[in-house]
Amino acid sequence: MATKQSAVTSDEVCTTQVAAQMLGISVSLVQQLVETGVLDAWKTQGGHRRIQLKAVLDYKNKLAGSMGREASGRATILVIEDNAIQRALYQRQFTAWDLPADFIFCENGYQALLQIARRPPDILLADIVMEGIDGFEVVRTVMTDPELADVSIAILSGLPADELAARGGVPAGVVFFPKPINYDELRGYLRANVAQRVRKPAPV
């Protein structure tokens, strides 16, 4: 995102705060969408982001019909895994467990951020090592967003302890499952979290 003088008028651009209000998502997610090029924007000489209003409206149209977390009595679980074989293994296991949950699979961190903007999950299961936006970046984004404070997060990774430590370690409040995954432990974690979610009363 370059710093430049804009030739457009002020009513053709907006700030990240205004874009967040228009899209019904957090400022931090808007910033991620800008940094990944989803929303066309630039920085002023003073370092302030300016976003093309048309880009915001176009993105809002793409989100039409997505109402965030649905009060359907089912939890939403977002899984980030770039390995197709591992995704297939997860799908087979999760289907066999018959949890009252909807599973959404993303191949990379970029897809995950877009999905989180469309429909914030109740539970996030994140691989770490991926091309581009990695799992740690997605986890940090979720953890620093006040609107996503109640998302339960687990990291599923084959990274050895020293490499995890070099990346900052497992954040406080995040559960770590080493690969190969102990599916009995993962099932217990998901069952407990899903049960807690579906017992919550629907917002008035």
N, C-alpha and C positions, 0 to 999 in steps of 0.2 A: 504494500500500500504506500504509494508515493506521497511526498509532501508537495503540494502545488497550489497555485492560485486558481480558483475556479472561475469559469466564465459564465456559469449559470447563476440565476437569481436566487435569492435567499428562500423563496417559496418553493424551489425545486429540490432543496436539500433539507436534511433534518439532523439532529444530534442523536447519539446512541440512546439517550434517555427517552426521547420522543419515539424513536424506532421501537424500543422495548415496549412502550405503552401501546403502540399501534399493533404490535404482533402478539402482545400478551405473554411475553417471555422476559427473562431477566436481562439486565444490562450486560452482564458478563457473557451470556450466550450471544447477544448481539455482537459483542466485541470479537468473539470467536468466529462468528459468521463473516465478519468483516475481514479478519486476518486470513481466513481460508479462502477468501474471494467469492463467497456466496453472495454477499451484498457489496455492490459497487460503492466504494468510498475512498476518501483520501484524508490526509491530515493537513490542517492549516499550518502556517508558519509558527503559530503558537502551540502546535501539538494537539489541537482538538480535532476529533474525528468529525467529518461531514459525510453523510450518507445520501446517495441519490434517492429522492422520495419515490421515484418510479420503481427502483429496485425493491424498496420496502413493500410497496403495494403489490408488486408482482409476487414477491415471496409470500405475502399475506394470502393471496389468492391460492397459492399452492397448499397452504395450510388449511384452506376452507374445508370444513367438515371434521377437522381434528379439534376436539374440545378438551385436550389435556387428559388428566386422569379421569377415567370413567367410573362412576359409582355403580358398577355392575356386579359387585360382590366377588370380583376376581382381581387378583393382583397382576401387575404388569412387571415382567422380568426381562431386562435388556441384557443380552449376552454379546460381548465383543470378543471375537475369535477369528484370526485371519487364516487359520489352517482349515481347509475344507473337510478333511477327514475328522479332525477334532470336533468341528461343528456337527457333523453327522452323528458322532458318538454322543454328544450332548443331547441332540434331538431325540435319539433312540431312548436314552436314559430318562429324559424328562417326560416323554410320552408314556413310558411304562409306569412312572410314578403317579400319574393321573392327579396332579395338583390342580386346585381351582385357580389357575393362573394362565395368563397369555404370555408366551415366550416370543420375543423379537430378537432376531439374530442380525448382527452387523459384522461386516468383514474387516472394518478398520475404524480408527478413531474419528475420522472425518464423517463417515456415515453415522456413527454413534452420536456425535454432537448435533447433527441434523435431526436425528430421531428424538433426542432429548428435547429439542426445541419444539417438535411437533407434539410429543406425548411423553411427559416426564415419567420415568419408571418408578415403581415402588422399590425394586431391588435391581442393583447393577452388579453383573459378574464380568470382570474385565481381565483379559489377557494383558500382558505388559509390552512385550517386544513385538512391535508392528512398524511397517513402513509409514513415514509421514508422522501424523499425530499418533503418539503411542498411548498405551493404556494409562500410564501415570499422568499424562496431560489431561486426559478425560476425567480421571478420578479427582485431580486437583481442581478442575473446573467445577465439578459437581460439589466438592467439599467447600469451596469458597463462595458458592451461590446460596444466599439465605433462603431463596424460594425452593431449594432442593435439599434443605437441611434434614428432612426426614427420610431421605433415600438411604436404604441399607446397601452397603458396598462390600464386595468381596473381590479379592485379587486371586486369579487362578494362573499360576506361572511355574515354569520349569527353571527359572533363574536360580542359581546357587545363592547362598546367603551373602557372600561377599559382594556379588554384583548387585543384589537388592540393596545392600547397605550403601554401595557407591552411588546408587540412584536416589538415596535419601531414606531408604528403608520403607517398611509398611507404615502408612500414616496411622495415627491413633484413631481408634474407632473403626478401622477397616479390618476385616477378617481375611486371613491368608490361607489358601489351599495350594500346597505344592503339587506339581505334576510329577508322576502320574496321579490323577485325582483319586482320592478315596471317596467313592460315590456314596457310601453309607453316611459319611460325615457330611457331605454336601447335601444329601437328601434331608438329613436332620436339620441342617441350617435353613434350607429353603422351606421345609414344612413349618418350622417355628415362625419364620418371618411371614410366610403367607397367612398362617392362622392369625397372627397379630393384625395383619392388614385387613383381612376380610371381616374381622370382628369390629373394626372401627365404624362408627355411625357415619352415614353419608352426610356431607356438608349441607347445611340448610341454605 
